[in-house]
Amino acid sequence: MTDTFREAMRLMRTRDPQRREDGFHQLLPHAADFVDELLGEFAQEQDQGLRRWLLELIGATRAPAALPTLSEQLHSPDESIRHWAAVGLTRLDTPEARTVLWRARANGTIT
């Protein structure tokens, strides 16, 4: 894990809303460089707000490695998590991602 990633995650975990935003925006343009780290953080994170941001960052990576996590989160009870999973799958734009989205829409999991 690089210092850049660690610092951004530290900021995203502070209580200061501006510093949290700063951490998110530090990672956003470099999300693809940290896909494995983001997936690991998402898997361990308990804070729902931070999980939403992490999933948004994961979707921004457009990495095939994100497919299982994004697909799984389409079934989350949290509507915002489902939204960011769908956005991430749309950005991924692979045949597998499109199939997962089609099934979720057909089942009424997402709109």
DRENLUM-594691 format. One record per residue (C-alpha): residue in three letters; x, y, z. Coordinates in steps of 0.02 Angstrom, whole numbers, plus 50000, padded with zeros to 5 digits. Layout:
% DRENLUM-594691
AlaXYZ
...
END
This chain:
% DRENLUM-594691
Met500005000050000
Thr500725016749950
Asp500845032150057
Thr499625041049941
Phe498305027749968
Arg498595026850156
Glu498475045750174
Ala496875046750071
Met496085032850175
Arg496625041450335
Leu495775057350277
Met494205047950226
Arg494075041050404
Thr494215057650494
Arg492705066050573
Asp492995082050474
Pro491815081650322
Gln492975092350216
Arg494475081350250
Arg493425065950209
Glu492975073950042
Asp494805078350014
Gly495325060350040
Phe494005054049919
His494505066549785
Gln496345062349808
Leu495965044349762
Leu494665046849625
Pro495845051149481
His497015036949533
Ala495735023749580
Ala496305011649444
Asp498045011549520
Phe497325005349685
Val495984992849634
Asp496644978749745
Glu496824990349894
Leu495074997449868
Leu494324980049857
Gly495224975150017
Glu494654990750110
Phe492864988350051
Ala492824970350110
Gln493354975550286
Glu492454992250306
Gln490984993250426
Asp490525011750405
Gln489115012550276
Gly489555029950215
Leu491355025050184
Arg490795008750101
Arg489765019149977
Trp491265029849934
Leu492395014749918
Leu491155006449801
Glu491065022249697
Leu492965022149686
Ile492975003549642
Gly491745006949501
Ala492825021149439
Thr494275009049414
Arg493375000249270
Ala494394985049321
Pro493804967449280
Ala494384962449454
Ala492964973049524
Leu491604962549439
Pro491284950349583
Thr491164964149714
Leu490054975249606
Ser488934960549561
Glu488754955249742
Gln488304972749798
Leu486814973549679
His485934963349814
Ser486364974849959
Pro484934980850068
Asp485694998350052
Glu484945007049900
Ser486455018449881
Ile487635003549878
Arg486554995349744
His486605011649645
Trp488505012849649
Ala488664994349606
Ala487574997149452
Val488555012749403
Gly490185003149420
Leu489544988649315
Thr488945000949183
Arg490665009049179
Leu491504991949169
Asp490484988649011
Thr491024970748981
Pro489854957048919
Glu489884949449094
Ala489464966049177
Arg488044969249054
Thr487344951849088
Val487384954749276
Leu486494971349255
Trp485194963749138
Arg484814949849263
Ala484694962049407
Arg483474972949311
Ala482464957849255
Asn482334951949436
Gly481854969249497
Thr483424970649605
Ile483824987349523
Thr482834998949413
END
